Amino acid sequence: MNAQVADPMTSPQRAESAQAMAYASVGNVAVGFDILGHSVAGAGDRALVRRIDEPTVRIAAVHGRVTDLPLEAGRNTAGAALLSLRRALGLRHGFEVELHKGIALGSGMGGSAASCVAALVAANALLERPLPRESLYGFALDGEVIASGSRHGDNLGPMLLGGLVLATRDRLLRLPVPEAWHCALVHPHVVLETRQSRAALAGGFALHDVVAQHANLALVLVGCHRGDATLVREGLKDVLVEPRRAPLVPGFARVKQAALDHQALGASISGAGPSVFGWYERREDAERAAAAMAAAFADEGLDSDVLVSPINGPAANLIAEDAA
């Protein structure tokens, strides 16, 4: 598995600012609604955090693909996460945050989660006693709820730890996946807000579908642990959420079929959508699939962004403050 980038202990001369990057993610992974996700290399959000004397959190600016986010800390995912951190640790000092958004909101790639994870990782490096990554999870959940209205960690977990992560209410577990396995993730240039996508799930589900979904999740988890592609291919099918959300994604059936036509282990909607992902045993298959998926979106009149990444994607990490 990819090594996690550890947060350094504070040197005798404490740093006054730090910058971190949190990478995109595939939430749900078809069968693990709100609890399973993996990180994706190639896109991410950056947060520059400065330690300030005032006992508060300020959002100084938002740059990049999204610039109209709230600057009031309590209404911003990064700000809310840092407010939670301050309260829990009883910090006397505060933080000022500058965000650079590399992930579009409403993309199904964890855009809201990435901002709060990047801010937490940067702020953590400024503490006298930095916390373990897992200890940042609860604060990240407090940030995520601002955007989605619920406390779910399927995006936060893989951003914090990297790779494929099972994120329960109180625990993060990184799961083994063969290094050769890759994901093709295609984001059409259309916005699908998380709250709208979650509204499509209103109403009950048939018990036999719930049982089938549980079985599929089990097959995927065991298949990943064993490196058994046959088990993953059998289980990577969403029988609960995808049928209700598919009409919200333009051309979804054609895009999914394009993914499956290139030896996919499975394909579905990434997070709340509209991005679509597929899993592959080889990078070459993922690259060909991504091109075909983008072409299918183009047939719907939509441009799209294409990412091909190991399923064992990167964890959030500290970066030089002059990084572009």
Residue frames relative to the residue before (quaternion, step in Angstrom):
aa qw qx qy qz dx dy dz
M 1.0000 0.0000 0.0000 0.0000 0.00 0.00 0.00
N 0.5884 -0.5563 0.4376 0.3908 3.57 -1.19 0.42
A 0.4650 -0.6763 0.4934 0.2879 3.55 -0.97 0.83
Q 0.4398 -0.6768 0.5212 0.2772 3.55 -0.99 0.82
V 0.3968 -0.6881 0.5488 0.2605 3.58 -1.00 0.79
A 0.2887 -0.7984 0.5060 0.1526 3.56 -0.42 1.21
D 0.4624 -0.6398 0.5328 0.3050 3.53 -1.17 0.62
P 0.3963 -0.7335 0.4897 0.2554 3.61 -0.72 0.96
M 0.4961 -0.6031 0.5225 0.3422 3.54 -1.21 0.52
T 0.5783 -0.6096 0.4106 0.3541 3.55 -1.05 0.69
S 0.4148 -0.6975 0.5273 0.2517 3.57 -0.93 0.89
P 0.7062 -0.4470 0.3047 0.4567 3.62 -1.22 0.27
Q 0.7203 0.3017 -0.2166 0.5858 3.59 1.10 -0.65
R 0.3129 -0.8128 0.4624 0.1664 3.54 -0.04 1.36
A 0.4588 -0.6674 0.5144 0.2819 3.55 -1.00 0.86
E 0.3332 -0.7500 0.5412 0.1830 3.57 -1.11 0.69
S 0.7875 0.1148 -0.0938 0.5982 3.60 1.26 -0.15
A 0.0140 -0.7754 0.6313 0.0010 3.55 -1.25 0.50
Q 0.1900 -0.7692 0.6007 0.1070 3.55 -1.19 0.58
A 0.0442 -0.8013 0.5965 -0.0071 3.57 -1.00 0.85
M 0.2655 -0.7310 0.6105 0.1496 3.51 -1.32 0.54
A 0.0763 -0.7567 0.6473 0.0503 3.56 -1.04 0.86
Y 0.3553 -0.7921 0.4731 0.1502 3.54 -0.77 1.10
A 0.6586 -0.5170 0.3851 0.3881 3.54 -1.30 0.43
S 0.1551 -0.7954 0.5803 0.0811 3.56 -1.24 0.30
V 0.3385 -0.6550 0.6285 0.2478 3.49 -1.42 0.32
G 0.1810 -0.8045 0.5596 0.0832 3.56 -0.46 1.21
N 0.7973 0.2969 -0.2657 0.4534 3.54 -1.30 0.62
V 0.0474 -0.8125 0.5716 0.1042 3.62 0.94 -0.90
A 0.7084 -0.4941 0.2281 0.4494 3.56 0.91 1.03
V 0.8533 0.2060 -0.0649 0.4746 3.59 0.58 -1.13
G 0.7194 0.4281 -0.2439 0.4896 3.61 1.23 -0.17
F 0.0867 -0.8492 0.5187 0.0474 3.57 0.71 1.08
D 0.8668 0.0337 -0.0964 0.4881 3.55 -0.80 1.20
I 0.7628 0.3832 -0.2147 0.4745 3.65 1.16 -0.15
L 0.7620 0.3188 -0.1820 0.5334 3.63 1.18 -0.27
G 0.2027 0.7780 -0.5770 0.1439 3.56 -0.94 0.87
H 0.1324 -0.7768 0.6022 0.1277 3.56 -1.27 0.21
S 0.5065 -0.6615 0.4701 0.2913 3.54 -1.16 0.66
V 0.2369 -0.7693 0.5876 0.0826 3.52 -1.27 0.59
A 0.3560 -0.7306 0.5443 0.2079 3.57 -0.74 1.04
G 0.6828 0.5422 -0.3510 0.3417 3.53 -1.24 0.46
A 0.7821 0.0785 -0.0664 0.6146 3.59 1.22 -0.30
G 0.1876 0.7962 -0.5593 0.1341 3.56 -1.06 0.66
D 0.4352 -0.6514 0.5549 0.2799 3.51 -1.42 0.11
R 0.2148 -0.7571 0.6030 0.1302 3.56 -1.14 0.72
A 0.0836 -0.7721 0.6281 0.0485 3.53 -1.15 0.69
L 0.1546 -0.7423 0.6475 0.0765 3.54 -0.90 1.04
V 0.0602 -0.8158 0.5745 -0.0272 3.57 -0.57 1.20
R 0.1246 -0.7805 0.6111 0.0428 3.54 -0.91 1.00
R 0.4036 -0.6768 0.5608 0.2541 3.54 -1.08 0.76
I 0.0491 -0.7991 0.5992 0.0028 3.59 -0.86 0.98
D 0.5821 -0.6130 0.4093 0.3434 3.57 -1.16 0.54
E 0.6183 0.5594 -0.3562 0.4217 3.60 1.06 -0.69
P 0.4248 -0.7182 0.4918 0.2487 3.61 -0.94 0.84
T 0.5241 0.6072 -0.4138 0.4306 3.56 0.61 1.16
V 0.3306 -0.6855 0.5939 0.2609 3.56 -1.37 -0.08
R 0.0676 -0.7972 0.5999 0.0039 3.56 -0.86 1.02
I 0.2423 -0.7100 0.6378 0.1743 3.55 -1.10 0.75
A 0.2606 -0.8179 0.4965 0.1286 3.56 -0.29 1.28
A 0.7931 -0.1459 0.1508 0.5718 3.59 0.92 -0.87
V 0.1674 -0.7389 0.6414 0.1213 3.53 -1.34 0.42
H 0.0580 -0.8039 0.5917 -0.0172 3.57 -0.73 1.13
G 0.6568 0.5783 -0.3618 0.3214 3.53 -1.35 -0.07
R 0.8376 -0.2092 0.1513 0.4813 3.56 -1.16 -0.66
V 0.7593 0.1864 -0.1155 0.6127 3.57 1.21 -0.49
T 0.0321 -0.8335 0.5516 -0.0065 3.60 -0.75 0.97
D 0.6715 0.5278 -0.2941 0.4290 3.60 1.21 -0.25
L 0.3132 0.7468 -0.5258 0.2600 3.59 1.06 0.68
P 0.6151 -0.5543 0.3948 0.3982 3.61 -1.14 0.50
L 0.3188 -0.7367 0.5647 0.1916 3.58 -1.04 0.78
E 0.5197 0.5937 -0.4218 0.4466 3.58 1.28 -0.11
A 0.5001 -0.7160 0.3914 0.2900 3.57 -0.52 1.20
G 0.6951 0.5020 -0.2891 0.4257 3.59 0.87 -0.88
R 0.7127 0.4053 -0.2496 0.5152 3.60 1.24 -0.29
N 0.6321 0.4828 -0.3171 0.5165 3.58 1.31 0.19
T 0.5335 -0.6636 0.4002 0.3390 3.62 -0.76 0.95
A 0.6621 0.4918 -0.3122 0.4714 3.60 0.94 -0.83
G 0.6665 0.5088 -0.3010 0.4541 3.56 0.93 -0.89
A 0.6610 0.5083 -0.3095 0.4571 3.58 0.93 -0.89
A 0.6365 0.5288 -0.3283 0.4554 3.59 1.02 -0.77
L 0.6921 0.4638 -0.2813 0.4762 3.59 0.95 -0.85
L 0.5893 0.5433 -0.3665 0.4724 3.58 1.10 -0.56
S 0.6459 0.5133 -0.3095 0.4729 3.56 1.00 -0.83
L 0.6345 0.5275 -0.3181 0.4669 3.58 1.00 -0.85
R 0.6572 0.5154 -0.3123 0.4527 3.60 0.89 -0.92
R 0.6690 0.5055 -0.3072 0.4501 3.57 0.88 -0.95
A 0.6944 0.5001 -0.2897 0.4287 3.56 0.80 -1.00
L 0.7553 0.3777 -0.2059 0.4944 3.59 0.97 -0.83
G 0.3830 -0.7445 0.4708 0.2782 3.60 1.24 -0.13
L 0.1956 0.8212 -0.5138 0.1530 3.56 1.03 0.78
R 0.3833 -0.7178 0.5361 0.2246 3.54 -1.05 0.79
H 0.6993 0.4207 -0.2629 0.5146 3.56 1.15 -0.54
G 0.3399 -0.7348 0.5477 0.2110 3.56 -1.31 0.15
F 0.4004 -0.6971 0.5454 0.2374 3.54 -1.36 -0.21
E 0.1585 -0.7262 0.6569 0.1264 3.52 -1.25 0.61
V 0.1555 -0.8254 0.5424 0.0171 3.57 -0.79 1.08
E 0.0706 -0.7446 0.6622 0.0456 3.51 -1.14 0.82
L 0.1697 -0.8198 0.5446 0.0508 3.57 -0.60 1.16
H 0.0858 -0.7398 0.6618 0.0858 3.53 -1.20 0.66
K 0.2236 -0.8166 0.5246 0.0890 3.55 -0.40 1.28
G 0.0799 -0.7964 0.5992 0.0194 3.53 -0.67 1.15
I 0.6802 0.4084 -0.2609 0.5500 3.57 1.34 -0.16
A 0.4153 -0.7082 0.5125 0.2515 3.56 -0.80 0.97
L 0.4475 -0.6541 0.5322 0.2976 3.56 -1.09 0.69
G 0.7958 0.2615 -0.2111 0.5038 3.56 -1.16 0.59
S 0.4881 0.6828 -0.4085 0.3588 3.57 1.17 0.62
G 0.4240 -0.6884 0.4812 0.3389 3.58 1.18 -0.43
M 0.6017 0.5575 -0.3494 0.4528 3.58 1.23 0.46
G 0.6099 -0.6058 0.3417 0.3797 3.58 1.19 0.42
G 0.1970 0.8361 -0.4972 0.1220 3.58 1.07 0.60
S 0.6854 0.4604 -0.3016 0.4768 3.60 0.93 -0.76
A 0.6421 0.5302 -0.3202 0.4517 3.57 1.04 -0.78
A 0.6384 0.5623 -0.3385 0.4020 3.58 0.94 -0.85
S 0.6400 0.5351 -0.3376 0.4360 3.58 0.96 -0.78
C 0.7149 0.4382 -0.2870 0.4632 3.59 0.80 -0.89
V 0.6260 0.5200 -0.3515 0.4628 3.63 1.05 -0.61
A 0.6495 0.5073 -0.3256 0.4634 3.60 0.90 -0.86
A 0.6640 0.5040 -0.3087 0.4581 3.59 0.93 -0.86
L 0.6603 0.5071 -0.3101 0.4590 3.58 0.96 -0.83
V 0.6608 0.5034 -0.3201 0.4555 3.60 0.89 -0.87
A 0.6562 0.4938 -0.3117 0.4780 3.59 1.00 -0.79
A 0.6748 0.4891 -0.2983 0.4652 3.60 0.87 -0.93
N 0.6137 0.5664 -0.3439 0.4293 3.58 1.01 -0.77
A 0.6475 0.5293 -0.3149 0.4488 3.57 1.05 -0.77
L 0.6715 0.4951 -0.2935 0.4667 3.60 1.22 -0.38
L 0.5256 0.6368 -0.4121 0.3853 3.58 1.27 -0.10
E 0.5763 -0.5750 0.4440 0.3744 3.56 -1.17 0.52
R 0.7738 0.1105 -0.0662 0.6202 3.57 1.11 -0.68
P 0.2367 -0.8026 0.5289 0.1415 3.62 0.04 1.24
L 0.4363 -0.7099 0.5047 0.2259 3.54 -1.09 0.85
P 0.5682 -0.5426 0.4709 0.4011 3.61 -1.22 0.35
R 0.6597 -0.5308 0.3504 0.4003 3.58 -1.13 0.61
E 0.6633 0.5295 -0.3221 0.4195 3.58 0.84 -0.95
S 0.6428 0.5470 -0.3213 0.4294 3.58 1.13 -0.63
L 0.6035 0.5517 -0.3565 0.4521 3.58 1.26 -0.21
Y 0.4815 0.7247 -0.4101 0.2735 3.57 1.25 -0.42
G 0.6754 0.5052 -0.3103 0.4385 3.60 0.81 -0.92
F 0.6469 0.5042 -0.3186 0.4752 3.58 1.03 -0.76
A 0.6279 0.5283 -0.3299 0.4666 3.57 1.07 -0.73
L 0.6225 0.5300 -0.3379 0.4663 3.59 1.03 -0.73
D 0.6355 0.5229 -0.3279 0.4640 3.59 1.03 -0.76
G 0.6543 0.4868 -0.3159 0.4848 3.59 1.12 -0.54
E 0.6628 0.5383 -0.3088 0.4190 3.58 0.88 -0.95
V 0.6198 0.5702 -0.3560 0.4049 3.58 1.00 -0.74
I 0.5605 0.6062 -0.3878 0.4099 3.59 1.16 -0.50
A 0.7380 0.4256 -0.2283 0.4713 3.58 0.98 -0.85
S 0.8173 0.3057 -0.1299 0.4709 3.55 0.83 -0.97
G 0.4526 -0.6973 0.4475 0.3297 3.57 1.20 -0.40
S 0.7592 0.2636 -0.1909 0.5637 3.61 1.24 0.09
R 0.4420 -0.6802 0.5237 0.2601 3.55 -1.26 0.52
H 0.2603 0.7548 -0.5632 0.2130 3.57 -0.10 1.26
G 0.2954 -0.8234 0.4750 0.0955 3.54 -0.93 0.96
D 0.3540 0.7731 -0.4830 0.2093 3.59 1.20 0.21
N 0.6871 0.4012 -0.2821 0.5360 3.62 1.18 -0.39
L 0.6569 0.5459 -0.3127 0.4156 3.57 0.93 -0.91
G 0.6513 0.5612 -0.3234 0.3954 3.57 0.87 -0.97
P 0.7238 0.4168 -0.2713 0.4783 3.61 0.69 -0.98
M 0.6027 0.5426 -0.3738 0.4501 3.61 1.08 -0.52
L 0.6838 0.4842 -0.2849 0.4657 3.58 0.99 -0.80
L 0.8156 0.2866 -0.1205 0.4880 3.59 0.82 -0.99
G 0.4210 -0.6830 0.4845 0.3486 3.59 1.16 -0.55
G 0.7982 0.3226 -0.2266 0.4555 3.55 -1.26 0.46
L 0.6994 -0.4109 0.3643 0.4574 3.54 -1.27 -0.56
V 0.0094 -0.8290 0.5550 -0.0685 3.57 -0.64 1.14
L 0.2772 -0.7011 0.6354 0.1672 3.52 -1.13 0.85
A 0.0715 -0.8245 0.5607 -0.0255 3.57 -0.54 1.21
T 0.0970 -0.7878 0.6075 0.0301 3.57 -0.32 1.24
R 0.7474 -0.3763 0.2642 0.4796 3.58 -1.24 -0.11
D 0.8301 0.2178 -0.0713 0.5083 3.60 0.95 -0.87
R 0.7827 0.3256 -0.1336 0.5134 3.59 1.20 -0.22
L 0.1839 -0.7452 0.6300 0.1179 3.55 -1.25 0.65
L 0.0276 -0.7910 0.6110 -0.0164 3.55 -0.89 1.00
R 0.2479 -0.7549 0.5868 0.1560 3.58 -0.63 1.10
L 0.2434 -0.7985 0.5440 0.0851 3.56 -0.85 1.06
P 0.4831 -0.6738 0.4678 0.3063 3.61 -0.97 0.75
V 0.0002 -0.7618 0.6471 -0.0305 3.55 -1.10 0.84
P 0.5465 -0.6118 0.4393 0.3660 3.65 -0.91 0.74
E 0.5465 -0.6534 0.4186 0.3148 3.57 -0.90 0.94
A 0.6597 0.5402 -0.3173 0.4152 3.59 1.04 -0.70
W 0.5860 0.6046 -0.3796 0.3834 3.61 1.14 -0.49
H 0.1057 -0.8120 0.5741 -0.0012 3.56 -0.92 0.99
C 0.3059 -0.7192 0.5961 0.1837 3.52 -1.37 0.37
A 0.1850 -0.7110 0.6635 0.1416 3.54 -1.17 0.71
L 0.0157 -0.8001 0.5978 -0.0459 3.57 -0.69 1.14
V 0.0401 -0.8114 0.5824 -0.0303 3.57 -0.65 1.14
H 0.1408 -0.8060 0.5744 0.0233 3.54 -0.71 1.17
P 0.2466 -0.7656 0.5751 0.1490 3.62 -0.47 1.14
H 0.4958 -0.6742 0.4629 0.2921 3.57 -1.09 0.68
V 0.4728 0.5833 -0.5042 0.4266 3.49 0.40 1.35
V 0.3630 -0.7455 0.5224 0.1990 3.57 -1.02 0.81
L 0.0018 0.7590 -0.6511 0.0106 3.54 -1.01 0.91
E 0.2849 -0.8013 0.5019 0.1578 3.55 -0.21 1.26
T 0.5929 -0.6140 0.3983 0.3358 3.54 -1.03 0.90
R 0.6568 0.5167 -0.3270 0.4412 3.59 0.89 -0.86
Q 0.6366 0.5151 -0.3256 0.4727 3.60 1.04 -0.75
S 0.6736 0.5018 -0.2933 0.4566 3.55 0.94 -0.89
R 0.6550 0.4949 -0.3138 0.4771 3.58 1.04 -0.71
A 0.5974 0.5712 -0.3630 0.4302 3.59 1.11 -0.62
A 0.6009 0.5780 -0.3538 0.4240 3.58 1.15 -0.58
L 0.6637 0.5144 -0.2971 0.4545 3.59 1.24 -0.34
A 0.3787 0.7377 -0.4865 0.2753 3.59 1.25 0.08
G 0.6895 0.4311 -0.3473 0.4669 3.55 -1.04 0.80
G 0.5963 -0.6112 0.4044 0.3275 3.53 -1.26 0.42
F 0.3337 -0.7014 0.5908 0.2182 3.52 -1.40 0.16
A 0.5359 -0.6245 0.4594 0.3343 3.55 -1.09 0.71
L 0.5767 -0.6259 0.4044 0.3347 3.56 -0.96 0.91
H 0.6621 0.5103 -0.3323 0.4368 3.62 0.89 -0.80
D 0.6307 0.5103 -0.3398 0.4758 3.61 1.13 -0.55
V 0.6205 0.5316 -0.3408 0.4650 3.57 1.05 -0.74
V 0.6495 0.5070 -0.3128 0.4725 3.58 0.95 -0.86
A 0.6512 0.5136 -0.3172 0.4599 3.59 0.94 -0.85
Q 0.6514 0.5095 -0.3181 0.4636 3.59 0.99 -0.81
H 0.6220 0.5297 -0.3380 0.4672 3.59 1.01 -0.77
A 0.6535 0.5072 -0.3135 0.4663 3.57 0.94 -0.86
N 0.6550 0.5130 -0.3162 0.4559 3.58 0.95 -0.83
L 0.6338 0.5217 -0.3298 0.4662 3.58 0.98 -0.82
A 0.6512 0.5182 -0.3179 0.4543 3.57 0.93 -0.88
L 0.6453 0.5228 -0.3211 0.4551 3.58 0.96 -0.84
V 0.6613 0.5029 -0.3087 0.4631 3.58 0.95 -0.86
L 0.6718 0.4994 -0.3097 0.4509 3.60 0.86 -0.90
V 0.6767 0.4667 -0.2945 0.4873 3.59 0.89 -0.87
G 0.6429 0.5351 -0.3249 0.4413 3.58 0.97 -0.83
C 0.6481 0.4998 -0.3166 0.4795 3.58 0.99 -0.80
H 0.6637 0.5169 -0.3080 0.4444 3.56 0.90 -0.92
R 0.7325 0.4001 -0.2241 0.5031 3.58 1.01 -0.79
G 0.3809 -0.7017 0.5011 0.3337 3.57 1.19 -0.44
D 0.4257 0.7076 -0.4394 0.3536 3.55 1.20 0.66
A 0.2803 -0.8012 0.5092 0.1419 3.57 -0.18 1.29
T 0.5903 0.5843 -0.3713 0.4151 3.61 1.08 -0.61
L 0.6628 0.4913 -0.3047 0.4758 3.58 0.96 -0.83
V 0.6548 0.5036 -0.3200 0.4639 3.58 0.94 -0.85
R 0.6495 0.5175 -0.3220 0.4547 3.59 0.93 -0.86
E 0.6507 0.5085 -0.3162 0.4670 3.60 1.05 -0.69
G 0.7837 0.3958 -0.1841 0.4419 3.57 0.96 -0.85
L 0.6273 0.5834 -0.3521 0.3772 3.61 1.09 -0.55
K 0.4412 0.6484 -0.4722 0.4024 3.54 0.58 1.28
D 0.2333 -0.7838 0.5660 0.1041 3.58 -0.68 1.13
V 0.0895 -0.8205 0.5643 0.0188 3.57 -0.46 1.22
L 0.6656 0.5098 -0.3045 0.4521 3.60 1.26 -0.10
V 0.8188 0.3051 -0.1318 0.4680 3.56 0.46 -1.25
E 0.6441 0.5677 -0.3338 0.3893 3.58 0.84 -0.95
P 0.6575 0.5169 -0.3542 0.4184 3.66 0.77 -0.79
R 0.7021 0.4590 -0.2765 0.4690 3.60 1.04 -0.68
R 0.7268 0.4289 -0.2456 0.4770 3.59 1.08 -0.64
A 0.4956 0.6974 -0.4197 0.3030 3.59 1.13 -0.49
P 0.6627 0.5092 -0.3402 0.4310 3.67 0.88 -0.75
L 0.6230 0.5539 -0.3413 0.4343 3.62 1.22 -0.35
V 0.6858 0.4467 -0.2625 0.5111 3.58 1.27 -0.35
P 0.3985 -0.7407 0.4791 0.2511 3.64 -0.42 1.14
G 0.8583 0.0877 -0.0824 0.4989 3.57 -0.85 1.00
F 0.2339 0.8287 -0.4945 0.1184 3.58 1.21 0.34
A 0.6597 0.5274 -0.3378 0.4153 3.62 0.78 -0.92
R 0.6783 0.4810 -0.2945 0.4709 3.60 0.95 -0.85
V 0.6476 0.5100 -0.3232 0.4648 3.59 0.99 -0.78
K 0.6512 0.5039 -0.3174 0.4704 3.58 0.93 -0.86
Q 0.6568 0.5051 -0.3233 0.4571 3.58 0.91 -0.83
A 0.6115 0.5392 -0.3475 0.4633 3.60 1.05 -0.71
A 0.6403 0.5145 -0.3181 0.4734 3.58 1.06 -0.75
L 0.6944 0.4840 -0.2758 0.4555 3.57 0.91 -0.93
D 0.6224 0.5817 -0.3363 0.4015 3.58 1.10 -0.64
H 0.7172 0.4125 -0.2443 0.5057 3.59 1.24 -0.22
Q 0.6759 -0.5502 0.2716 0.4082 3.53 0.93 1.07
A 0.2073 0.7997 -0.5336 0.1811 3.56 1.00 0.78
L 0.4604 -0.6218 0.5540 0.3074 3.52 -1.25 0.55
G 0.7395 -0.2397 0.1694 0.6057 3.55 1.26 -0.50
A 0.0941 -0.7838 0.6121 0.0456 3.56 -1.24 0.35
S 0.1291 0.7833 -0.5985 0.1072 3.55 -1.15 0.68
I 0.6864 -0.4337 0.3777 0.4450 3.54 -1.34 -0.32
S 0.3518 -0.7223 0.5556 0.2140 3.57 -0.96 0.87
G 0.8376 -0.0414 -0.0125 0.5446 3.56 -0.65 1.12
A 0.7960 -0.2384 0.2102 0.5151 3.56 -0.87 -0.98
G 0.5386 -0.6193 0.4014 0.4065 3.60 1.31 -0.04
P 0.5925 0.0158 -0.7542 -0.2827 1.51 -2.52 0.08
S 0.4102 0.7129 -0.4863 0.2949 3.63 1.24 0.06
V 0.2063 -0.7598 0.6094 0.0932 3.54 -1.21 0.70
F 0.1235 -0.8070 0.5757 0.0448 3.57 -0.98 0.85
G 0.0845 -0.7491 0.6491 0.1018 3.51 -1.38 0.29
W 0.3094 -0.7309 0.5794 0.1853 3.57 -1.20 0.62
Y 0.0565 -0.8101 0.5827 -0.0319 3.57 -1.03 0.90
E 0.5044 -0.6500 0.4832 0.2994 3.54 -1.18 0.64
R 0.7901 0.2126 -0.1089 0.5645 3.60 1.14 -0.51
R 0.5661 -0.6076 0.4381 0.3440 3.56 -1.06 0.72
E 0.6229 0.5646 -0.3500 0.4132 3.59 0.98 -0.82
D 0.6540 0.4969 -0.3150 0.4755 3.58 0.98 -0.79
A 0.6406 0.5293 -0.3253 0.4514 3.58 1.00 -0.81
E 0.6543 0.5149 -0.3197 0.4523 3.59 0.97 -0.81
R 0.6636 0.4866 -0.3092 0.4767 3.59 0.95 -0.84
A 0.6438 0.5235 -0.3195 0.4575 3.56 1.00 -0.80
A 0.6415 0.5383 -0.3304 0.4353 3.58 0.92 -0.88
A 0.6468 0.5123 -0.3173 0.4675 3.59 0.99 -0.83
A 0.6680 0.4965 -0.2982 0.4672 3.57 0.98 -0.85
M 0.6382 0.5206 -0.3225 0.4666 3.58 1.03 -0.76
A 0.6458 0.5082 -0.3165 0.4738 3.58 0.98 -0.83
A 0.6342 0.5243 -0.3287 0.4635 3.58 1.05 -0.74
A 0.6378 0.5207 -0.3292 0.4623 3.58 1.04 -0.73
F 0.6374 0.4904 -0.3298 0.4945 3.59 1.03 -0.70
A 0.6193 0.5475 -0.3449 0.4447 3.59 1.03 -0.75
D 0.6145 0.5461 -0.3432 0.4542 3.58 1.09 -0.66
E 0.6629 0.4606 -0.2906 0.5138 3.56 1.28 -0.40
G 0.5624 -0.6218 0.3710 0.3992 3.57 1.31 0.09
L 0.5908 0.5895 -0.3476 0.4273 3.58 1.25 0.37
D 0.3379 -0.6733 0.6191 0.2217 3.54 -1.03 0.85
S 0.0761 -0.8143 0.5746 0.0301 3.58 -1.15 0.44
D 0.3817 -0.6657 0.5893 0.2526 3.52 -1.36 0.36
V 0.1939 -0.7927 0.5731 0.0741 3.56 -1.00 0.88
L 0.0118 -0.7754 0.6313 -0.0108 3.56 -0.94 0.96
V 0.0521 -0.7515 0.6570 0.0294 3.54 -1.05 0.85
S 0.0893 0.8201 -0.5452 0.1491 3.56 -0.56 1.19
P 0.5458 -0.5379 0.4976 0.4064 3.57 -1.20 0.36
I 0.5279 -0.5925 0.4875 0.3641 3.58 -1.11 0.59
N 0.6402 0.4397 -0.3013 0.5531 3.56 1.19 -0.55
G 0.0283 0.8391 -0.5388 0.0693 3.54 0.51 1.22
P 0.6787 -0.5387 0.3316 0.3731 3.59 -1.29 0.22
A 0.4253 -0.6367 0.5758 0.2867 3.50 -1.35 0.43
A 0.6342 -0.4920 0.4203 0.4232 3.55 -1.27 0.33
N 0.0071 -0.8199 0.5711 -0.0390 3.57 -0.97 0.81
L 0.5448 -0.5863 0.4910 0.3441 3.52 -1.30 0.44
I 0.0713 -0.7899 0.6089 0.0152 3.54 -1.05 0.83
A 0.6467 -0.5093 0.3923 0.4104 3.54 -1.29 0.34
E 0.5396 -0.6681 0.4078 0.3101 3.57 -0.94 0.84
D 0.6835 0.4585 -0.3015 0.4814 3.59 1.19 -0.36
A 0.3716 0.7314 -0.4942 0.2875 3.61 1.27 0.25
A 0.4368 -0.7031 0.4965 0.2614 3.56 -0.97 0.85
